[in-house]
């Protein structure tokens, strides 16, 4: 990259060369862009594209999800039913 200053290129590099009258612009002319219909169209278009992408992601997620019967837990005994009583333990080490 050439960073050296070349005086012969000074006119092409500077928007207001030395010796020329200053550029006078109004506030509206000096702005880089203006508000209005083009900006509104871009914003609305962006929102529509975001909604389409979201809908596509939702559709894809639902199509790849496992069926509901595979994700359900199997039924268990109701908590109000007490567990069955265990038989009494016998001591097999006693010599009697």
Buried (B, 14 or more C-beta within 10 A) or exposed (E): EEEEEEEEEEEEEEEEEEEEEEEEEEEEEEEEEEEEEEEEEEEEEEEEEEEEEEEEEEEEEEEEEEEEEEEEEEEEEEEEEEEEEEEEEEEEEEEE
